[in-house]
Structures are given as structure tokens and as C-alpha cells.
Amino acid sequence: MKRNKTLVGLLALLIILSLTLVGCGSDKGDKKEGATDGKKITIRLAHPMAPGNNVTLGYEKFKELVEKKSNGKVEIQLYGNTVLGSDRVTMESVQKGTLEMASSSSPNMANFSPKFMVFDLPYITQPENQQKLYKALDEGELGKYFDKVSEEIGLKPIMWSEYGYRNFVAAKQELNGAEDLKNLKLRTTDSPVEVAVAKALGANPTPIAWGEVYTALQQGTIDGEGNTFGLLYSAKHHEALKYAMDSEHNYSMHLLMINKKYFDGLPKDIQDILVESGKEALAYQRQVSAELEEKAKQDFINAGIKVHELTPEEKAKFKELTKGVWTMFPDKIPQELIDMVVNAQK
């Protein structure tokens, strides 16, 4: 009887392990084109964004498209709102091969390759040139450059989702210009560029994981932060805020990555479905982003938050104070990459 119980226990353990390892990058890339062995492929996608956020909507569309195009052969399981951890934690899991896909903000991608910090440079991108930047990423040399960067760290980009322009917000300090940020404890990501920007503006940078920011605001651990109105509102940060200004001091994207080895091991038709679905979902996601961001800004105002619209002179002051950050990381952000981003928008 004892032996039987032991065998049953071992069998149960094997079943659990087999379920856990579904789609976890065990393929060696030797499958024939179109071969799936009749089994459903389950791909887990983790991201930190709240329900209703523009990035979340894009991944919901991606799931819909993949499952439709594959006739149900592929299932995308979404784990949003930091359920599986912060974007840094989940991207590390993808890199190790214990998770298939994850989404990370471009600032947090600096933890994996410092070259992603180029997008954190203050005012390196301009809203009016956004479509030119996207074209360079989607089908130009800039995208090919980051394909190689990603491959070097075991990842493959699927979507460069629009995240948006970050704006400074505060819990107690009225914000009418750059001078109002002096001595404020500002939440940043771990990106050295974001930290340098905060210092250049006279603030005290406080790197905190996204999932902990709401509580930090409530408890006074931080005085403010910089983020998109859309994410701040969907994450209910407006409940702890009173002031904001449209600084648009840096642009962020959310990068949907898949483990490169796992991707290479998938059948060719499934690879194509993932790439095609990513492109279609991306077009949808970028289309709805601007509208959602404008709505979120109005929601801020409706919630009683004072949003200061910076004058051209006030915004120029931000650019003047932070321009020096561009030259602080020559060993991490090659000048050729900075030039590539700038020239892509001309």
C-alpha cells in the first residue's frame, strides 16, 4: 500500500511538471514546418498594465488574433496588472525560458541592455514625428538594430506598443514648471537616464517597482512621479495625486518580447501567426492610444487634479535643464544610435 501511494504521488508530480512545462521553450528548433503534433500550444504573456490601459488593449487584441488565425491551435494566456511580478521580473523569466512572453517598458529594458536607454533621453522624440519613429522601428534600420540587440540577450521583439509621453505629477506640490520639482522625491524606474533626468531637474530620484508606487504615494515615501495620464488613471494613482503638468519629458514604449530560443523552436506557420498578429494588434493599439490618453487627461481634471499646460517657454526650460543627460552615457548609448533615433524623425 505504501509503495502504491508513492507511485501515485510520483505520477501526480509528473503531471504537474508536464503542465508547467507546456510551451516553456523546450523545443530545439527541429520541428518540421507546420508540425504541431496535434497539441495545443499554450503561450503565457505577462505584463504589468492595468485593465483598460492602451497597452492592455493591444495584448488583448493580440490574443484574439493569434487564437483566430491558428484556429485554436495556439492559446495566449494573459497575466496583466503585475500578477506574475513587475516587468523586470517577468522579462527575466522570459530570458531564462521559464515564461514564454512578457512586456516591459523601454526604461526597464535598460536592465537587460543599456542601449534601450536611448528612448529615455529627454525630448529625443517628438509627438509630431511619432509616425516616422514607428516606421523606422517597424520596417527600418532602427528596428533591425534592436532585433540584434534583443537577440544578444535571448529575446525577440513582437510588438513595440505605444506607451506614451510621461508627465510629472505630485501629491502635494503644485506643478507649474521645472522649478517646482526641486527637492521632490520622484519615483523613477531603474533606468540610469531617468535617474539622471530627475537629478538634472533638482529632484531626488527614488527608483521603485511599479506595483509599489501607489502605496508609496499614499504613505509619502515619494512626492510624485512621471508617467502617462492613461496609465496613472487606469492604475488609480489619481486618488493619491493633486497636481500635474504636461511635461512630456520622455517617451516610452512597452516592448512585447518572446524567448528567442522558444520562438525558433515553434513551427514556421505558428511563428508567422505570432509576427503577423503582432503587427495587426500594434496598428490597433497605436490607433486607440491617443484617444485614450486625451480621455485620461480629462478624467484627471474631472477628478479635481490641477493640470498645468506648459507654455513653449516653460517647456524650453525643461529641455535646457536636461539636455546634458544626452552626453552622460557614451559607453552605454552609442552616438550612432542617438543619431539613428534623431534622423529617423526627420
Secondary structure, 3 states (H helix, E strand, C coil): CHHHHHHHHHHHHHHHHHHHCCCCCCCCCCCCCCCCCCCCEEEEEECCCCCCCHHHHHHHHHHHHHHHHCCCCEEEEEECCCCCCCHHHHHHHHHHCCCCEEEEECCHHHHCCHHHHHHHCCCCCCHHHHHHHHHHHHHCHHHHHHHHHHHHCCEEEEEEEEEEEEEEEECCCCCCCHHHHCCCEEEECCCHHHHHHHHHCCCEEEECCHHHHHHHHHHCCCCEEEECHHHHHHCCHHHHCCEEEEEEEEEEEEEEEEEHHHHHHCCHHHHHHHHHHHHHHHHHHHHHHHHHHHHHHHHHHHCCCEEECCCHHHHHHHHHHHHHHHHCCCCCCCHHHHHHHHHHCC
